[in-house]
Amino acid sequence: MMREADSTTAAAEIDSIAARNRALDIALAPHRRRGCTFSGGVAEYRLHGASGHALRMRADTARYAAKVAGRDRGHSAGCPPLAAGVESSA
């Protein structure tokens, strides 16, 4: 939750988090994995809801839309999912 962020700022942060997750080097002997995916949903106060519950529900729905669209991306409530690594212009 980014209380002071607008949708554009939140989408950029999702892109940054996803990039850091893709760069992870995960080692759990005897296995090693390079990177993992991150999907996030964005809902902006008043634009997508006025209560904490409404915002969490809209953001969660947006996150699942991002997963359905192929994972490793962000999705803003009311907008189509962004491709992995594509910045939002909203």
Secondary structure, 3 states (H helix, E strand, C coil): CCCCCCHHHHHHHHHHHHHHHHCCEEEECCEEEECCCCCEEECCECCCECCHHHHHHHHHHHHHHHHHCCCCCEEECCCCCCCCCCCCCC
